[in-house]
Amino acid sequence: MNKIEHIGIAVADLQKSTILYERLLGTNCYKTERVESENVDTAFFKTGENKIELLASTSADSAIAKFIEKRGEGIHHIAFDVEDIYTEMNRLRKEGFTLLSEEPKKGADNKLICFVHPKNTHGVLIELCQEIK
Ligand code: CMX
């Protein structure tokens, strides 16, 4: 894995949280995007080499809605940039990790993504993401 690509933060109100993170980071959100397949609206910020992704649910039964209901707002996942997501998924399968999808999915910000179950990783949801070239 190359580097931390972004940290995902689950929020209840994307508009309010975007204003707050713009004040916090001293930089404007550079992109908002709805990801239908994940039932989320996202807002992205650049912080040097890395990014912050705010995630708000668009449906009551989404992963983000369930997360906030159970654990409240906060850090939802850490995403690692990978060169080739298929190679990395195979490597992790062989290492015994549980991947949350058989195939990569199209995620926000022009990425192919796949998640690793947090039960394998000491309670931290890990995302692999590969830039779509
Ligand atoms: N980080 C750490 N633990 C998490 C978690 C997270 N983000 N989300 C859920 N969990 C924990 C729960 O607290 C619960 O723990 P306990 O068993 O100790 O109570 C356990 O995982 C099972 O959780 P659950 O509420 O029963 O939820 P599910 O099993 O239905 O789903 C998960 C959990 C991680 C498999 C599911 O959220 C998933 O598939 N996530 C991947 C997709 C996703 O998160 N999409 C949103 C982001 C999309 C994007 O970045 O674009």
Residues whose N, C-alpha, C, O or C-beta is under 5 A from the ligand:
A	BS01	CMX	V35 E38 A63 K66 F67 H76 L100 G107 A108 F115 P118 G123 V124 L125
